[in-house]
Amino acid sequence: MEYGQHRKGNESLFGSVDTVALLLYVLLVAIGVISVFSASWVDGEENVFSFSHNYIKQIVWLGISLVMGVVIMLLDRSLWHKIAYFLYAASILALLATLAFGRTVNGAKAWFEFGPVRLQTMEFAKIAIALATARLMSEYNFSISSFKSLVKVALLLFVPLVITYMQNDTGSGLVLCSFIFMLYREGLNKWFCIPIIFIAALFLLSFLYSPTILLVGLILVFTFSESFANNNWQHGIIYLAALFGGSTLLFLLLNALPVVSVTYYGVLLTTTLLSMIGVCIYAYRARLRNIYIMVLLFVVSVLITPTSNAIFTWMKPHQQDRIKTFLGITDDLSLNYNVNQSKIAIGSGRLFGKGYMQGSQIRYGLVPEKHTDFIFCTIGEEFGFFGAIVVLGILLAFIFRLMRMGDNQRETFGRVYCYIVASILLFHILINVGMTIGLVPVMGIPLPLISYGGSSLLAFSIMIFIAFAFDAQTVRELPTYTKW
C-alpha cells in the first residue's frame, strides 16, 4: 500500500476513532485533575478558581491539549511522515538552545520560560524522536537484523541523550532507553535485548560488585545470549570452558614466576579481549553477522565498567546522593526523605485508603512534590492498594490499546510509532511508580497524563493523538470473496 492511503472524509475519520482508547485517555486525565486538586488544595482557601492554583492550570493545559488533539485528528497522516526528519532536526536545535539559554529548574537546565509559562523542551522532543525513528525504520533498506540499520537507530537516539545529560536532565534522556521495547516488538532477537539491558544496569552494578565479578557476569551473559540466539549453545559452553580454564592456568603460571605479579582480573580481561579475534573469525566463517553486534556490545560494556567512577564524579551532588541511598551505600535518611515519606503515605493507605482529600501525609505537606513526580503516593494514601491497582490497570489497558493500534497498521511507519508511544508510556510508569516505592532511584519522571505539568500533559496528549489519528485513518483490510 502506498503511504498516505487512508480513509476519506472527516466523518469517516472521527467515526473510526478507537472509542475505548479515547475513553481511557479521558479517564486518565480526569484522574490526574482530581489527584492534582487533592494534592494542591489548602484548607481555608477562598478563591477556588484562581489561576494561581495548580489544578486550575492543569485544567487549562488539558483544554489546550484537547484542542490540539482535534487539530491533529484533522491532519493527513502522511504529513507526519514527510516532516519527521525536519521535526527531529528542529528538536535537536531546541534542546541545544535550551542548554544555552534555558532556565534551570531543580538543577536541570531543560526549560524555556515565556512569562508565566514554562516548557520542558525534551517532552516535545520525544514526539519528534519517535516520528524520526519510525520514519527511519520504515525506509526500504532498513532491516532489524542489520548491524548498519541498528547503528543508525542508536545514533538517532544518542544525540538527544547526550544533550539531555549536558542539561543535567538525565531522567528525561533515559526515557529513550524504552525504545528497546519497540525494537523487540519489531523483531529484534530477545537474546540481544538481554545484554543491552544488562549494559544499562552496569553503571549501578559497578558500585556493588568487584571488576572481576562484573567481568565474569558480562562474559556469561553475552556468551549464553549469543549461543541461544544462534542455537549453538554447545559452542558457547566449549568457549567458556576454554576461556576460564586457560585464564586460570595462565594466572597460576605467571604468578609462579618470581618477578611477575598479576591479578586474575587483568589476565581474564586480556585473554577475553584476545579471544574476540577468534570469535570474529568464527562469525565470518559461519556467516553469523549478529555475533559482530555481540562483540561490539561486549567491548562497550567492558569500557563502561572502569569509567563508572569518573562518571559518578561528574554527577551533581544530589544525583550522587540518590544513587548512594538507593544502593544502600549510605544510610542517611535525610538524603532519601522524599522516598521515605512517599512509602509511608502509600503504606498508610492500606487496602482501601483514607478517602479522597483525607490523607494526612498529603494534607500536612509531608511528601514533597506530591502533585508532580510523587503523585502516585497521593493516590495510594487516599484510595489505598485497591485504588492504586485500578489506576495502574487503566494505564496498562491504555498501553495495550496503543499496541493494538500498532498491530492494526498496514505500514511500518504507523506501527513503529504506536509501539514507541506505548514503550515510552510503559517506561514512565515503571520508573515513576518504582521510585515512589523505592525500587528505582529518583529520576524526576512524571506519571503520564496524571502528574501535574503543562509540558508533560500537552506533549503526551500530542503524542497519543497522533497515534489515534494513525489508527483512525488506517484502511481496514476487508475480507474478499471469490465469485464462483
N, C-alpha and C positions, 0 to 999 in steps of 0.2 A: 504494500500500500504506500502510495506517495505521501510524504509528510505534509501535514496541513489538511488532509481529508478529514472532514468532521461533519457533525450534524448541521443542518442549515436552519436558520431562523431562531430568533431569540426565544420563542415559545417552546420550541423543541429543546433548546439549551436548558432553560430553567426547569422544564419538565423532567429532565434527565439527571438532575442533581441527586446525589445519594442522600436521601432523606434521613436515614439512620445516622450517617456520619454528621450531617448538619445538626441534627438534634443533639448528638453527643457533644459537638462543639459548643452549642448554646448552653448546654447543661454545665460544661466545664467552666465557661466564662462566668456563668451565674454563680457557681460555687466560689469562684475567685472573688467576685464582688462582695458576696456576703461574708467571706472569710476576711477580706481586707477591711470591711466595715467593722467586724468584731475586733480585729487586732488593732484598729486605729481609733476606735471610739473612746472618748474620755467622758467619764461620768460628770454630769452637770453642764455639759456643753449646750449652749443655747442656739447658736446658729448652725443648724444641722446641715444646711445646703450651701455652706460656704465653700468656695473653690480652694480654700486652704487645706481642706480635708483630703486625705489620700484616697478615700473611697469615691469622692466626687471626681477627682482627677482620673481615677480608674474607669469610671463610667463614661467620662468624656472620651478617653482613649478607646474605650470599647465602641462608642458611636463612630469614631473615626475609622476604626478597624472594619466595622460592618459596611460603611460606605465604600472603603477600599475593596472590600470583598465583592460587592455588587459590580464595581467597575471592572475588576479582574474577570468576573464571570462573563462580561460583555466582550472581552477582548478575544481575538482569534488565537488559538493555542500555538499556531505557527510563529507568532510574534516572538514568543519566548525562546524558541529555537534559533531565531535569526539574531537576537540581541544578547544571547547568553554570554559570549566572549566579551562583548562590549561592557556588559554589566560587571563581569569579573574584573576587567581592567579598571573600571571606574571604582569598584570597591577597594581594590589594592591602593589606588591613589587616595581614596578617602581614609583608609587605615593609616597611610603614611602622613597625610595631613593632620590626622588626629594625634599621631605621635609627635608631630612638630608643634602644633598649635592648640591641641585639645586641653580639656580641663581634667585635673586629677581628682578622682573620687575614690575614697577608700584605698588609696595607694596605687590605683591604676589610672594611667593617662589614656583613657579609652573613650572619652565623652566629648561631644560638641555641645556647647551651651548657646542657646538662642533666647535671650531674655529669661523667662521662667521655664523654658522648655529645654530639657537635656536629652540628647540622643546618643545611644551607645552604638558606634558605627559597626562593630563586629556583629551585632544582632542582625543587621540588614545585610552585611557581607555574607552571612551564611546562605542567604537566598541566592545571591549571585554565584557563590561557590557551588551550591547544589545544582544550579542550572548549567554552569560551565562543565561540571563533571558529567552530568547527563548528556550534554552535547558531545563531549569528548568520547564517551563510551558508546555513543550512537553512530560514530564515524564508521565508514565502510570497512576500513582496515584495522579496526580495533578488535582485539581478542583477549578475553580474560585470562587465557593461558599463556599469553605472550609476555615475555620479560620486558620488552620495549614498551608495550602498552601500559603495564603496571607502573613502570618508571614515570611515564607521563602523568598518570593519576597522582603518584606520590609527589611529583614536583608541583602539580597544581595545588595540592594541599599544603605543601611545605612552606611556600611563600607567605600566605597569611598566618600560618602557625608561628613563623619566626617573628613577624611583625607584632603579633599579639604578645609574644614573650617579651619583646622590647618595650611594649606598653605596660608591662607588669600585669597583664590580664591573662595569665596562663590558663585559668579555668575556662574562659571562653574559647581559647585556642584548642584546648584538649577535646572540645566537643567534636572537632574534625576527626578524632580517632574513631568516632562512631561510624564512619564510612566503611569500616571493616565489616559491619553487619550487612551493608548493601553489597559489598564485593562478594561476601559468602553467598548471599541470596542470588547473585548474578552468576554464580558457578565457580567461584574461587575454591580450590580444594580445601576442605576443612583442616587438613594436616598442614597447610601453610598458615592458616589463621592462628593455630596454637602457638607457633614460635613468635608471631607478631605480637600476640597478647602477652607472651612471656617477656618480650623486649620492653613492652610498655610498663610492665611491673618491675623491670630490672633495677630501675633507679631506687625504688623503695627497698627492694630486697638487698641491695648493696650495703644498706645500713645495718642489716640484721645478720648477715652471714659473711664468712670469710671469702676472699677471692677464690680460694681453691674449691670450696663448696659450690660457689656460683658457677665456676668453670665446669665442674663435673655435671652440674644441673643443666647447663647450656648444651653440653655435648650429648647428654642423654635425650633431652627434649628434641633437639634438631635431628639427631640420628634416627630416633624412632618415628618422628614425624615424616622424614624423608622415606623411611622404609615402608611405612603404611601407605604413604601417598603413591608410591610406585609398586606396591605389593611385592617387595623383595626384602622382607624383614630378616630372612636368613643372612643376607649380605650385611645387614646392619649389625647383627649380633657378632658376626665374624670381625667386622671393623672395630667394634667396641672392645672385643677381647684382645685384638692385636694392639690397639691404641693404649689401653690401660696396662696391658701386660708389658708391652715394650717400654712405656714410660716408667713403670715401676722398676723394671730391670735396669734401665739406663740411669735412673736416680740412684739406685744402690751401687752400681758400678762407679759412677762419678764420685759419690761420697766416700767410696773406699780408697780413692786416691788421696795421698797425704796433703796435696797442695790445692785441692778443689773442694769447694763447699757450695752446694746449690740447694735450692728449695724445690719441693715436689711441684709446686705451682709453676715455677719457671720451666721445669723440664716438661711438664704436661702441656703447658701453653705452646712451647716451641715445637714439640712433637706434633701437636694438633694442627698448628698452622702449616707445618711442612706437609702433613698428610693431605691438606687441601689440594695440593698439586695432584696427588694420586686420585683424589675424588673427582677433580675436574677432568682428568684423563678418562676415568671410568665413565663419567657422564657423557663425554664426547663419543666414546666407542659405543655406548649403549643408546646413544641418541636420546638421552633424558635431559632435556634443557631445563626442566624445573629444578634440577639439582643445583644449577648455577644460582638460582634465586636463593636457595637454602644456604649456599656458601656465602653469598653476599650478606644475607641477614645475620649469619653467624659471625662474620668478621665485624659487622657493625655492632653487634651486641658485645663482642669482646672489647671493642674500643670504648663502649659506653661505661663499662664497669670501672676502669681506673679513673675516669673523668667525673665520676659522681661527686666526689669531694669538692672538685673545682666548681661544678655546677651549684652545689649546695652553698658554697662560699659566696657565689654571685647573687644568691637569692636575697630578698629583703628579710629583715629580722622576723617579721610576723609570719612569713612563709616558712622560715626555718622552725619557728616555734610550733606551727601547726603540724609539721612533719614529725617533730620530736615527740609531741604529745600523742599523736596518732599511733606511732610505733612503740610508745612506752619508754622512750629513751629518757624522758623527764617526767616526774610525777607532780609537777607544779600545777595545781588545779586552776589557778588564775589564768593560765595560758589556754585552758580549754573550757573557759567559763560558758561560752555560748552553747557548746555541745552538751555540757553537763546540765545546764538549765533546760535545754530542749528535751533531753531524755527524762528529766524529772516531770516536765509538763506532759509528755506523751504517756509516761507511766502512771501519772495521777489520774489520767482519763479512764483507766481500767477498761471495762468491756464496752459500756455504752456512753461514757463521757459524763461530764458535769452539766451539760446543757449549753445551748447557744448563749454566748456572751457571759458565761458563768465560770470561766476558767480563771482560777486565782493566779496562776503563773503569768497568764496573758494580761489579766486586768491590772495587776500591780507592776507591770513592766519589768518582770524578772528575766524575760527572754529577749535579748537584743535582736533586731532585725526580724521580729515576729510577723511582720506583714510582707516581707520580701523573701529572702533566701530561706528563712526558717518558718514559713507559713504552714508547713505540714504539721508542726508541733501545735499550732493553733487548732487545726482540725482534729489532731489526736487527743488534745485535752478536752475539747468541747463535745466531740462526738465519739470518743473512745476508739477502741480497737475495731469495733464494728463499722463505725463511720469512716475510719481510715481505710479499711479494706474496700468499702464501697467506692470511695474516691479513686483508689488505685485500680479497682476493677473497671471503672468508667474510662480511666486513662488508657488502660491496656486494651479495652474494647475499641477505643478510638484508633489506637495504633494498628490493631488487626484490620480495622476497616480501611485504613490507608494502604496497608499491604494488599488487601483485596482489590483496591483501586489499581495498584500496580500490576497485579495479576491480570486485570481486565484489559490492560493496554495492549494494543496490537503493534506498537513500535517501541524501540528500545528507549528513546528519549523520555517519554512519559513514564515508562515502567521504572527506569532507574531513578528518575526524580521522585516518584512516590515512595520508593524504597528508602531513599535518602531522608526524606521528611520523617518517615516512620523511625528510622535509625536515630536521627537527632532527638526526636521526642523521647525515645526509649533511653538514650544516654542521659538526657536531662533528668528523667525520672529516677533512674538508678543512682545517679550521683547526688541529686538533691535529697532524696529520701535517705540514702545511705549516710550522708553527712549529718542529718538531723538526729540519727540514732547511733552515730559514732562508728559506722562501718567503713567510712572513707574519710580522708582529710577534708577540711572545709575549703571549698574552692570558689564560693560565690556564684553558684549556678542556680538560676531560678527554677521553680516548678512550673512547667509550661501551662499558660493560659490561666493560672491560678495566682501565682505570686504577683505582688504589686510591682508595676513598672510599665511605663508607656512604651518604651523602646521594645521591650520583650513582648508585650501583648500585640503591638502593631506588627512587629516582624514575624511572629509566629502566625498571626492571622493571615498576612500576605502569603507566607509560605504555604499554609494549609489551603487557602482559597485557590491558589494556582493548581494544586493537586485536585481540588474539587472541579476546577474548570477542565483540566485534562480528562477527568473521568466523565464529566457531563458531555464533553464534545467528542468522545470516542465513538466511532462507528461500531455498533454491536454486530457481531457476525451472526446473521440469522441462518437457521438451518435451510438447506436446499433440498429440493425433492426432484427425483428423476421422473420425467413424464414418459410413461410406457405407451 
